[in-house]
């Protein structure tokens, strides 16, 4: 009984010839003496033959694009460091100076309280520090614009490498031929990725297609 149970688990792999040479020989010897296992093997062959007769399912037209998008997303996730590493790397250069600054400020505030009674006027010419930037278009392949694309609004997900990882049609896009043309164009479009504290990160942007009519 134990020998049958052990060999029955290997029958599918035996049919596909996926076992090692030693296992193939062991299962073949067992089949010579076990009628029950031989009958189950024949049933498996019959099921396999029926499955081979079934028609292959139709693949979606945009399956290659979805696969490339998913591969790009997975590659981006694999290359991005963990949040603990990013947080430690971000805070380590400023942790000690920040603590020293806080202690110094408390000391000065406690000993020179009257100095802070003088009102301080902020300089209106100060430039705010940009901590985060949005993706910007760098280059794109030649694109044949037609009237079907007019009014099309697309939200695009840009990876940290500046490539299109995914997109979503927000408005327009009723013409399938225009959508295929747009999809092929996005594959060859390169963006300057969004940045957070000067480091490239994934971001989103919105593209709007408008047809300009020149008169004269």
C-alpha positions as CSV (number, residue, x, y, z in Angstrom):
1,X,0.0,0.0,0.0
2,X,2.8,2.4,0.9
3,X,4.5,1.6,-2.4
4,X,1.3,2.4,-4.4
5,X,0.7,5.6,-2.6
6,X,4.3,6.7,-3.2
7,X,4.2,5.9,-6.9
8,X,0.8,7.3,-7.6
9,X,2.0,10.8,-6.7
10,X,4.7,10.4,-9.4
11,X,2.5,9.2,-12.2
12,X,1.8,12.7,-13.7
13,X,5.5,13.5,-13.7
14,X,6.2,10.1,-15.1
15,X,4.0,10.7,-18.1
16,X,5.7,14.1,-18.7
17,X,9.1,12.5,-18.3
18,X,10.0,15.0,-15.6
19,X,11.5,12.5,-13.1
20,X,15.1,11.7,-12.6
21,X,16.4,8.5,-14.2
22,X,16.3,6.6,-10.9
23,X,12.7,7.6,-10.3
24,X,11.6,6.7,-13.8
25,X,13.1,3.2,-13.4
26,X,11.5,2.8,-10.0
27,X,8.0,3.8,-11.2
28,X,8.3,1.6,-14.4
29,X,9.2,-1.4,-12.3
30,X,6.3,-0.8,-9.9
31,X,3.9,-0.5,-12.9
32,X,5.0,-3.9,-14.1
33,X,3.5,-5.6,-11.0
34,X,0.7,-3.2,-10.0
35,X,-2.6,-3.4,-12.0
36,X,-4.2,-0.6,-10.1
37,X,-1.4,1.9,-10.8
38,X,-1.4,0.9,-14.5
39,X,-5.1,1.6,-14.8
40,X,-4.7,5.0,-13.1
41,X,-1.8,5.8,-15.5
42,X,-4.1,5.0,-18.5
43,X,-6.8,7.3,-17.1
44,X,-4.2,10.1,-16.8
45,X,-3.2,9.5,-20.5
46,X,-6.9,9.7,-21.5
47,X,-7.4,13.0,-19.6
48,X,-4.3,14.4,-21.2
49,X,-5.4,13.4,-24.7
50,X,-8.8,15.1,-24.1
51,X,-7.2,18.2,-22.9
52,X,-5.0,18.4,-26.0
53,X,-8.1,18.3,-28.1
54,X,-9.6,21.4,-26.5
55,X,-9.2,24.7,-28.5
56,X,-6.6,27.1,-27.2
57,X,-8.3,30.2,-25.5
58,X,-8.1,33.5,-27.4
59,X,-5.5,35.9,-25.9
60,X,-6.4,39.6,-25.3
61,X,-5.0,42.0,-27.9
62,X,-3.2,44.0,-25.3
63,X,-1.6,41.1,-23.5
64,X,2.0,41.9,-24.6
65,X,1.6,45.4,-23.3
66,X,0.2,44.2,-20.0
67,X,3.1,41.8,-19.6
68,X,5.7,44.6,-20.3
69,X,3.9,46.9,-17.8
70,X,3.9,44.2,-15.1
71,X,7.6,43.4,-15.7
72,X,8.4,47.0,-15.5
73,X,6.5,47.4,-12.2
74,X,8.1,44.3,-10.7
75,X,11.6,45.4,-11.8
76,X,10.9,48.8,-10.2
77,X,9.8,47.2,-6.9
78,X,12.8,44.9,-6.8
79,X,15.2,47.8,-7.3
80,X,13.7,50.1,-4.8
81,X,15.2,49.7,-1.2
82,X,13.0,49.0,1.8
83,X,11.4,51.9,3.7
84,X,13.5,51.2,6.8
85,X,16.7,51.7,4.7
86,X,15.4,54.8,3.0
87,X,14.3,56.3,6.3
88,X,17.6,55.5,8.0
89,X,19.5,56.9,5.0
90,X,17.4,60.0,5.0
91,X,17.6,60.8,8.7
92,X,21.1,59.7,9.6
93,X,22.9,62.8,8.1
94,X,20.5,65.2,10.0
95,X,19.8,63.3,13.2
96,X,22.7,64.6,15.2
97,X,22.7,68.2,13.9
98,X,18.9,68.3,14.4
99,X,19.2,67.1,18.0
100,X,22.0,69.6,18.7
101,X,20.0,72.4,17.1
102,X,17.0,71.6,19.3
103,X,19.0,71.6,22.5
104,X,20.7,74.8,21.5
105,X,17.4,76.5,20.7
106,X,15.9,75.4,24.1
107,X,19.0,76.7,25.9
108,X,18.9,80.0,24.1
109,X,15.2,80.4,24.5
110,X,15.4,79.7,28.2
111,X,18.2,82.2,28.9
112,X,17.3,85.0,26.5
113,X,13.5,85.0,26.5
114,X,13.3,88.8,26.3
115,X,15.1,88.7,22.9
116,X,12.1,86.9,21.3
117,X,9.8,89.7,22.3
118,X,11.0,91.7,19.2
119,X,8.7,91.0,16.2
120,X,10.4,89.4,13.3
121,X,9.3,90.2,9.7
122,X,9.7,87.4,7.2
123,X,11.4,88.1,3.9
124,X,8.9,87.9,1.1
125,X,11.7,87.1,-1.4
126,X,12.4,83.7,0.2
127,X,12.2,80.8,-2.3
128,X,10.3,77.7,-1.0
129,X,12.3,74.5,-0.9
130,X,10.9,72.0,-3.5
131,X,10.7,68.6,-1.7
132,X,8.8,66.8,-4.4
133,X,8.6,67.3,-8.2
134,X,6.3,65.8,-10.8
135,X,7.2,63.7,-13.9
136,X,8.2,65.8,-16.9
137,X,8.3,64.7,-20.6
138,X,11.8,64.1,-21.9
139,X,11.4,62.6,-25.3
140,X,8.9,60.6,-27.4
141,X,8.7,58.8,-30.6
142,X,7.1,60.4,-33.7
143,X,3.4,60.3,-33.3
144,X,0.7,60.4,-36.0
145,X,-2.1,62.5,-34.5
146,X,-5.6,62.0,-35.8
147,X,-9.0,63.5,-35.0
148,X,-10.0,60.4,-33.0
149,X,-7.4,61.4,-30.3
150,X,-8.8,64.9,-29.9
151,X,-10.1,65.4,-26.4
152,X,-8.4,62.3,-25.1
153,X,-7.2,62.6,-21.5
154,X,-4.9,59.9,-20.1
155,X,-3.5,59.4,-16.5
156,X,-0.1,57.8,-16.8
157,X,1.9,56.1,-14.1
158,X,5.7,56.8,-14.5
159,X,8.2,54.5,-12.9
160,X,11.3,55.8,-11.1
161,X,13.3,55.0,-14.3
162,X,11.1,57.4,-16.3
163,X,9.2,54.7,-18.2
164,X,5.4,54.3,-18.6
165,X,4.4,51.5,-16.2
166,X,0.6,51.8,-16.6
167,X,-2.1,54.2,-17.9
168,X,-5.8,54.9,-17.5
169,X,-8.0,56.7,-20.0
170,X,-9.9,59.4,-18.1
171,X,-11.8,60.9,-21.0
172,X,-12.3,60.1,-24.7
173,X,-10.8,56.9,-26.2
174,X,-13.8,55.6,-28.1
175,X,-11.7,54.5,-31.1
176,X,-9.9,51.2,-30.6
177,X,-7.4,52.0,-33.4
178,X,-6.5,55.3,-31.6
179,X,-6.0,53.5,-28.3
180,X,-3.6,51.1,-30.0
181,X,-1.7,54.0,-31.5
182,X,-1.6,55.7,-28.1
183,X,-0.3,52.5,-26.4
184,X,2.5,52.0,-28.9
185,X,3.5,55.7,-28.5
186,X,3.6,55.4,-24.7
187,X,6.0,52.5,-24.9
188,X,8.7,54.7,-26.5
189,X,8.0,57.8,-24.5
190,X,10.6,58.8,-21.8
191,X,9.9,61.1,-18.8
192,X,12.1,62.7,-16.2
193,X,10.7,60.8,-13.2
194,X,9.2,62.4,-10.2
195,X,11.6,63.1,-7.3
196,X,11.2,63.1,-3.5
197,X,14.1,64.8,-1.6
198,X,16.1,64.7,-4.8
199,X,15.7,61.0,-5.4
200,X,13.7,59.5,-8.4
201,X,10.4,57.9,-7.4
202,X,7.3,56.7,-9.2
203,X,4.7,59.3,-10.0
204,X,1.6,60.1,-12.0
205,X,0.9,62.7,-14.6
206,X,-2.0,63.6,-16.9
207,X,-1.7,63.8,-20.7
208,X,-4.3,65.7,-22.8
209,X,-4.4,65.5,-26.6
210,X,-5.7,68.5,-28.5
211,X,-5.6,69.1,-32.2
212,X,-4.6,72.6,-33.2
213,X,-6.3,74.1,-36.3
214,X,-4.1,76.6,-38.1
215,X,-5.9,79.0,-40.4
216,X,-4.0,80.9,-43.2
